[in-house]
């Protein structure tokens, strides 16, 4: 079923213009959002030219789940690098940008994020995407939206298993 949803997602994405893309995905509980997202991020790097992907999270357990699954499945870490400490981001960008997909976990509770993430302002918008899991918790808040907008990604994907209405509104 993940392959079907991915096919629908790519079809919708291909029909959008080159500007900002925002998606709201309501994926059933036990769908496998993490493995689906990792696979889709891999495709975005290989087929669509995205080079860096942010995982903004208000609910921090979403990040630990993603990281665990990222390292559990074989092959992904060969083509992607996972950054769990944004203090290391600049060196990772210098070493891997364009060679591997850079996946950056980032808490929406990060203080002084403008300073800590200033390096990303030099990166082209069309090469940045974000996947926001459990986005019905906290991402609708003004300060969270300001943070997500600061990342300046061409594509933002808001995912949830429930309460899609909160995300869409």
BELPETA-V191673 format. One record per residue. N is the residue number from 1. RES is the residue in three letters. PSI is psi in whole degrees, -180 to 180 (999 if undefined). NEAR is the number of other C-alpha atoms within 12 Angstrom. D_CENTER is the distance of its C-alpha to the mean C-alpha in Angstrom with 2 decimals. Layout:
n	res	psi	near	d_center
N	RES	PSI	NEAR	D_CENTER
N	RES	PSI	NEAR	D_CENTER
This chain:
n	res	psi	near	d_center
1	UNK	-33	14	20.75
2	UNK	-39	21	17.18
3	UNK	-38	18	18.50
4	UNK	-47	13	19.99
5	UNK	-40	22	16.92
6	UNK	-42	25	15.03
7	UNK	-43	17	18.14
8	UNK	-43	17	18.22
9	UNK	-49	25	14.62
10	UNK	-36	21	15.54
11	UNK	-47	12	18.85
12	UNK	-42	16	17.58
13	UNK	-39	23	15.25
14	UNK	-21	16	18.33
15	UNK	-4	12	20.46
16	UNK	156	16	18.63
17	UNK	-177	13	19.91
18	UNK	-4	15	18.37
19	UNK	-157	17	17.33
20	UNK	137	21	14.47
21	UNK	129	27	12.70
22	UNK	133	28	11.63
23	UNK	145	28	11.51
24	UNK	116	30	12.58
25	UNK	121	33	12.83
26	UNK	104	27	15.53
27	UNK	133	27	15.61
28	UNK	147	17	18.76
29	UNK	142	14	19.17
30	UNK	15	15	19.43
31	UNK	-34	20	17.53
32	UNK	48	23	15.46
33	UNK	-38	35	11.95
34	UNK	-52	34	10.87
35	UNK	-36	26	12.83
36	UNK	-46	30	11.92
37	UNK	-44	38	8.15
38	UNK	-45	40	9.31
39	UNK	-43	31	11.84
40	UNK	-40	32	9.95
41	UNK	-41	43	7.74
42	UNK	-44	32	11.30
43	UNK	-41	26	12.78
44	UNK	-35	34	10.70
45	UNK	-50	30	11.97
46	UNK	-38	21	15.40
47	UNK	-18	16	16.22
48	UNK	-3	23	14.47
49	UNK	6	24	14.42
50	UNK	140	33	10.85
51	UNK	-18	37	11.27
52	UNK	137	44	8.50
53	UNK	128	45	4.75
54	UNK	146	47	4.08
55	UNK	74	47	4.05
56	UNK	134	45	6.81
57	UNK	133	37	9.42
58	UNK	-39	31	12.92
59	UNK	107	25	14.07
60	UNK	-20	25	13.87
61	UNK	-24	19	15.00
62	UNK	-34	28	11.68
63	UNK	-42	31	10.65
64	UNK	-36	21	14.01
65	UNK	-44	24	13.77
66	UNK	-48	35	10.65
67	UNK	-43	28	12.47
68	UNK	-48	18	15.67
69	UNK	-35	24	14.73
70	UNK	-46	32	13.10
71	UNK	-16	20	16.54
72	UNK	-36	15	18.55
73	UNK	135	17	18.06
74	UNK	147	14	19.96
75	UNK	-32	15	18.92
76	UNK	-41	28	15.22
77	UNK	-12	23	16.05
78	UNK	-30	17	18.47
79	UNK	-6	26	15.96
80	UNK	155	34	13.02
81	UNK	135	36	13.27
82	UNK	126	36	11.62
83	UNK	114	29	12.12
84	UNK	2	25	13.00
85	UNK	106	19	15.36
86	UNK	-12	31	14.43
87	UNK	-21	21	18.15
88	UNK	-2	20	17.80
89	UNK	-44	28	15.15
90	UNK	-45	24	17.91
91	UNK	-36	16	19.71
92	UNK	-42	27	16.78
93	UNK	-45	30	16.08
94	UNK	-37	16	19.84
95	UNK	-37	15	20.16
96	UNK	-10	22	17.32
97	UNK	123	28	15.90
98	UNK	-18	23	16.60
99	UNK	-37	20	17.94
100	UNK	152	29	14.98
101	UNK	128	39	11.24
102	UNK	120	43	10.20
103	UNK	122	42	7.40
104	UNK	115	38	7.82
105	UNK	138	39	8.18
106	UNK	126	39	9.61
107	UNK	134	32	11.99
108	UNK	0	36	12.71
109	UNK	4	22	16.24
110	UNK	124	23	16.30
111	UNK	146	15	19.58
112	UNK	40	15	20.17
113	UNK	-29	26	16.54
114	UNK	-41	20	17.97
115	UNK	-46	15	20.11
116	UNK	-28	22	17.82
117	UNK	18	30	15.11
118	UNK	-29	18	17.77
119	UNK	-31	22	17.22
120	UNK	-17	32	14.08
121	UNK	-18	20	16.41
122	UNK	-10	15	18.21
123	UNK	141	25	15.45
124	UNK	137	20	15.68
125	UNK	-39	27	13.47
126	UNK	-8	27	13.61
127	UNK	7	35	11.97
128	UNK	137	40	8.72
129	UNK	165	43	5.65
130	UNK	147	45	2.87
131	UNK	119	45	2.75
132	UNK	102	47	5.85
133	UNK	155	45	8.31
134	UNK	40	37	11.96
135	UNK	-6	40	11.45
136	UNK	-6	28	15.19
137	UNK	103	28	15.91
138	UNK	-21	28	16.00
139	UNK	-13	36	13.32
140	UNK	-12	26	16.27
141	UNK	149	19	18.14
142	UNK	-46	12	19.05
143	UNK	-35	18	18.01
144	UNK	-42	28	14.45
145	UNK	-38	24	14.30
146	UNK	-41	18	15.88
147	UNK	-49	33	13.33
148	UNK	-40	40	10.39
149	UNK	-34	27	12.93
150	UNK	-35	28	13.78
151	UNK	-26	38	10.53
152	UNK	49	32	11.95
153	UNK	145	33	9.24
154	UNK	-34	34	11.06
155	UNK	128	34	8.67
156	UNK	128	37	7.09
157	UNK	112	37	6.92
158	UNK	123	42	8.77
159	UNK	147	39	9.98
160	UNK	161	35	13.26
161	UNK	-12	25	16.37
162	UNK	166	22	18.65
163	UNK	46	23	19.41
164	UNK	-27	24	17.60
165	UNK	-37	18	20.27
166	UNK	-41	22	18.85
167	UNK	-47	29	15.53
168	UNK	-37	20	17.48
169	UNK	999	12	20.04
